[in-house]
Amino acid sequence: MKAKKLILVLVVVFLGFWMFTDPSGLAEAAKSGAGQAWELTTELFRALINFFGALR
């Protein structure tokens, strides 16, 4: 349990450091990450629709 908390603290510290040193870089990374997550989600739903459509 302590390892999880330590990892969480390290991630928060890293993101905080990144935000203060390069806020535009962090914003761009978040923007591209969100775009990729949306793309993966739409691909997943298309695959599910195709799968269930093929079951008919």
C-alpha positions, 0 to 999 in steps of 0.5 A: 500500500505504501508503494502505491502512495509513493508512486502517486506522490511521485507522479503528482510531483512530476506533473507539478514540476512539468506544469511549472517548467513547461506549461505549454508542453504539458497542455499539448501532451494532455491534448494529444493524449485525450485525442488518442483516448477518444480515437481508441474509444471510437475504434472500440465501439466500431469493433463492437458494433461490427462484432454484434452485427456479424452475430446476426 
